């Protein structure tokens, strides 16, 4: 899916750009993370978030992964 945003206030754009640089993400990726956190993560309980983090950490410690694996992790949940 694609989304085009118009008339973004300068201050919001500057904050998004600064956050993207700080997190070493593209502007697009940072916008997606912001939207997900505002719209999706608020619905998860603390225990659900903790469980997801633990599952992710367990996967990382058990396996060696390649760049393609990292890309699939990034895309997980965005489909």
Order of alpha helices (4+ residues) and beta strands (2+ residues): alpha-alpha-alpha-alpha
